Every structure is written in C-alpha cells, then in structure tokens.
Amino acid sequence: MDVLVLIGRVLFAALFLGSAFAHMTQSRAMAAYASSRGVLAPVPAVFGSGVLLLAGGLSVLLGIWPDLGALLLVVFLVPTALLMHGFWKETDAQARQMEMVQFQKDLALAGAALMLFGFIARTGSDLGLTVTGPLFDLR
C-alpha cells in the first residue's frame, strides 16, 4: 500500500507544483487576471498563493509533514474557488459554465486534500515512504 499512496501523492502534488511554477514565472499575467476578478493586492496575492502551492505540493510529494501540506493546499483552494471562480457573477452562459466547472474542480480538490490530511494524520508514521511522520495525530 505504501507504493500506491506514494504514486497518489506524486500525481496529486504534480498539479500543484506545476501551478506554483506558473505563479512564480508568470506572476505579472496572473496578477492582472486576479485584479480583473477583484482580488485586492493582486501581486502579493499571486506570490502568496504561489508559496502556498509550492510548500503544500512539496510537503505532500516529499512526505515532509504531508498532512500539513494537504492543509496548505486547502487554504489555497477554497479562497481561490470563491474569489477567482465566482460563476454566480457571470451573465454570459458559456462563461458561467466555465467558471462553475473551475469552482467545482477547486472544491473537489479541496475535498481530496482534506481526505489526504485525515488519512495521513490518522495513519501516522505507519504510512511509510515519507521523510517525516505527520504533524497532527488524529488517532
């Protein structure tokens, strides 16, 4: 089971690490988009969200307090869903549908990250193939 969980962690983290890279290398364009969505202080928001993505993704990938990393990803995903994908604000049907899909994707990923948090915090150091055990203990 350790190998399956490791493969799952790699696949899960890859999405967030790719996004972290984009936040760091395309910060100007991302800040402009964030500004268009009404985000206050878009440059620091893009940088901060990139840091959350990088820290959370690396934590899950490397198994260094991966439960904390999963929580960091939730901290990124829920506000992103609400602030960046407000489908209820869209008047164009196609734009509304696209934003609804993105909103639901972010919430589904937040749910998966919460499940990952619970799984890791409950399994403890029995998980294997991690650098550290979990930071939280839900046994």
C-alpha positions as CSV (number, residue, x, y, z in Angstrom):
1,M,0.0,0.0,0.0
2,D,2.9,2.4,0.6
3,V,3.8,2.5,-3.1
4,L,0.2,3.2,-4.1
5,V,0.0,6.1,-1.6
6,L,3.3,7.4,-2.9
7,I,2.1,7.3,-6.5
8,G,-1.1,9.1,-5.5
9,R,1.0,11.7,-3.6
10,V,3.2,12.2,-6.7
11,L,0.2,12.6,-9.1
12,F,-1.7,14.9,-6.7
13,A,1.3,17.1,-5.9
14,A,2.3,17.4,-9.6
15,L,-0.8,19.6,-10.3
16,F,0.1,22.0,-7.5
17,L,3.8,22.2,-8.2
18,G,3.1,23.0,-11.9
19,S,0.7,25.7,-10.8
20,A,3.3,27.0,-8.3
21,F,5.8,27.3,-11.1
22,A,3.3,29.2,-13.2
23,H,2.6,31.6,-10.3
24,M,6.4,32.3,-9.9
25,T,7.2,32.6,-13.6
26,Q,4.0,34.3,-14.9
27,S,3.2,36.4,-11.9
28,R,2.5,39.6,-13.8
29,A,-0.1,38.0,-16.0
30,M,-1.6,36.1,-13.1
31,A,-1.7,39.3,-11.0
32,A,-3.5,41.1,-13.9
33,Y,-6.1,38.3,-14.0
34,A,-6.5,38.3,-10.2
35,S,-7.0,42.1,-10.4
36,S,-9.7,41.6,-13.0
37,R,-11.5,39.2,-10.6
38,G,-11.5,41.9,-7.9
39,V,-8.6,40.5,-5.8
40,L,-7.1,43.2,-3.6
41,A,-3.3,43.5,-3.7
42,P,-3.1,41.0,-6.6
43,V,0.8,40.9,-6.8
44,P,1.2,39.8,-3.2
45,A,-1.8,37.5,-3.5
46,V,-0.2,35.8,-6.5
47,F,3.1,35.5,-4.7
48,G,1.5,34.2,-1.5
49,S,-0.6,31.7,-3.3
50,G,2.4,30.5,-5.2
51,V,4.2,30.0,-1.9
52,L,1.2,28.0,-0.6
53,L,1.2,25.9,-3.7
54,L,4.9,25.2,-3.6
55,A,5.1,24.5,0.2
56,G,2.0,22.3,0.1
57,G,2.9,20.5,-3.1
58,L,6.5,19.8,-1.9
59,S,5.3,18.7,1.5
60,V,2.8,16.2,0.0
61,L,5.3,15.0,-2.6
62,L,8.3,14.5,-0.3
63,G,6.4,13.3,2.7
64,I,7.6,16.1,5.0
65,W,4.7,16.7,7.3
66,P,2.4,15.8,4.4
67,D,-0.7,16.3,6.5
68,L,0.3,20.0,6.9
69,G,1.0,20.2,3.2
70,A,-2.5,18.9,2.4
71,L,-4.0,21.6,4.7
72,L,-1.9,24.3,3.0
73,L,-3.5,23.2,-0.3
74,V,-6.9,23.5,1.2
75,V,-6.0,27.1,2.4
76,F,-5.2,27.8,-1.3
77,L,-8.1,26.0,-2.9
78,V,-11.1,27.3,-1.0
79,P,-10.4,31.0,-1.3
80,T,-9.4,30.5,-4.9
81,A,-12.7,28.9,-5.7
82,L,-14.6,31.7,-4.1
83,L,-12.6,34.6,-5.3
84,M,-11.5,33.6,-8.8
85,H,-14.3,31.4,-10.0
86,G,-17.5,33.2,-8.9
87,F,-19.8,31.7,-11.5
88,W,-22.8,33.3,-9.9
89,K,-21.5,36.7,-11.1
90,E,-21.3,35.8,-14.7
91,T,-24.0,36.9,-17.1
92,D,-22.8,35.0,-20.2
93,A,-24.0,31.4,-20.1
94,Q,-20.7,30.0,-21.5
95,A,-18.6,32.0,-19.1
96,R,-20.9,30.9,-16.2
97,Q,-20.5,27.3,-17.1
98,M,-16.7,27.5,-17.4
99,E,-16.4,29.3,-14.0
100,M,-18.8,26.7,-12.4
101,V,-16.6,23.9,-13.7
102,Q,-13.4,25.6,-12.3
103,F,-15.2,26.3,-9.0
104,Q,-16.3,22.7,-8.6
105,K,-12.8,21.5,-9.5
106,D,-11.3,23.6,-6.8
107,L,-13.8,22.4,-4.2
108,A,-13.3,18.8,-5.3
109,L,-9.5,19.2,-4.9
110,A,-10.0,20.8,-1.5
111,G,-12.1,17.8,-0.5
112,A,-9.4,15.4,-1.7
113,A,-6.8,17.4,0.2
114,L,-8.9,17.2,3.3
115,M,-9.2,13.4,2.9
116,L,-5.5,13.2,2.4
117,F,-5.0,15.2,5.6
118,G,-7.3,12.9,7.5
119,F,-5.7,9.8,6.1
120,I,-2.2,10.8,6.9
121,A,-3.0,12.2,10.3
122,R,-4.9,9.0,11.2
123,T,-2.3,6.6,9.7
124,G,0.6,8.3,11.4
125,S,4.1,7.0,10.9
126,D,2.7,3.7,9.7
127,L,2.2,5.3,6.3
128,G,5.8,4.7,5.1
129,L,7.7,6.2,2.2
130,T,7.7,9.6,3.9
131,V,10.6,11.7,5.2
132,T,8.7,12.6,8.4
133,G,5.6,11.4,10.1
134,P,2.5,13.6,10.2
135,L,2.5,16.8,12.2
136,F,-1.0,16.1,13.5
137,D,-2.2,13.0,15.3
138,L,-5.9,12.0,14.8
139,R,-5.7,8.6,16.3
